[in-house]
C-alpha cells in the first residue's frame, strides 16, 4: 500500500472499515465478549477509536453517536435485541486474556 497516494489509501481504509462494520452487523451473534477474548477489541472499542480520531482532528464526536454508527442502532436497542448474558466460560476466558496481557506489559 506504500505505492498509493494518501487520498487513495485513506479511501481504501475507510471502505475496509465500513466493510468491517457491515460484517459485524451481519454477524450480530458474535458477542462483544467473544471479540475481546479473541482479538482484544469489540464494537465499543471501535466507537472509542472513532471518538479519539475525531478529537485528534479537532472534531467533536459524541461517544453515544459513535456507538450508534458502529452498532447501526442505539447501544441500548442492540443490547436488548442481541446481547446474550456472558457465560462463566466466557468470563473466565476474558479474565485469562486480561491476566496474560498484564503479564506482557
C-alpha positions in Angstrom: 0.0 0.0 0.0 3.0 2.2 0.2 2.8 3.0 -3.5 -0.7 4.5 -3.1 -1.2 8.2 -2.6 -2.5 9.3 0.8 -6.1 10.0 -0.5 -6.5 6.6 -2.2 -5.1 4.8 0.9 -7.5 6.7 3.1 -10.4 5.8 0.9 -9.4 2.1 0.9 -9.0 2.2 4.7 -12.4 3.8 5.1 -14.0 1.3 2.7 -12.4 -1.6 4.7 -13.7 -0.1 7.9 -17.2 0.2 6.6 -17.0 -3.4 5.4 -15.9 -4.5 8.9 -18.9 -2.7 10.4 -21.2 -4.4 7.9 -19.6 -7.8 8.7 -20.1 -7.2 12.4 -23.7 -6.1 11.7 -24.3 -9.2 9.6 -22.9 -11.4 12.4 -24.8 -10.0 15.5 -24.5 -13.4 17.1 -20.8 -12.7 17.6 -20.8 -11.2 21.1 -18.5 -8.4 22.2 -17.0 -10.6 24.9 -16.0 -13.1 22.2 -14.3 -10.4 20.2 -12.5 -9.2 23.4 -11.3 -12.8 24.1 -10.1 -13.4 20.6 -8.9 -10.1 19.4 -8.8 -7.7 22.4 -11.3 -5.3 20.8 -15.0 -5.1 20.4 -17.7 -2.8 18.9 -17.3 -0.4 21.8 -13.6 -0.2 21.2 -14.3 0.8 17.6 -16.6 3.5 18.9 -14.0 4.8 21.3 -11.4 4.8 18.5 -13.7 6.9 16.3 -14.2 9.4 19.1 -10.4 9.6 19.6 -9.8 10.0 15.9 -12.3 12.9 15.8 -10.6 14.5 18.8 -7.2 14.2 17.2 -8.6 16.1 14.2 -10.3 18.8 16.3 -13.8 17.4 15.5 -16.4 16.7 18.1 -18.0 13.2 18.1 -20.1 12.1 21.0 -19.4 8.5 22.2 -23.1 7.5 22.0 -23.3 8.9 18.5 -20.2 6.8 17.6 -21.7 3.7 19.1 -24.9 4.2 17.2 -22.9 4.4 14.0 -20.9 1.3 14.8 -23.9 -0.7 16.1 -26.4 0.6 13.4 -28.8 1.5 16.2 -28.7 2.8 19.7 -26.5 0.7 22.0 -29.4 0.1 24.4 -31.5 -1.3 21.5 -28.7 -3.5 20.3 -28.0 -4.8 23.8 -31.7 -5.6 24.3 -32.0 -7.4 20.9 -28.7 -9.1 20.5 -26.5 -9.2 23.6 -26.6 -12.5 25.4 -25.5 -12.8 29.1 -21.9 -13.8 29.3 -21.3 -17.4 30.3 -19.0 -18.4 33.1 -16.7 -19.8 30.4 -16.6 -16.5 28.5 -15.9 -14.5 31.7 -13.1 -16.9 32.6 -11.6 -16.7 29.2 -11.7 -12.9 29.3 -10.1 -12.8 32.7 -7.3 -15.2 31.4 -6.8 -12.9 28.4 -6.5 -9.8 30.6 -4.1 -11.6 33.0 -2.0 -12.7 30.1 -2.0 -9.1 28.8 -0.9 -7.8 32.2 2.0 -10.3 32.2 3.2 -9.0 28.8 3.2 -5.3 29.9 
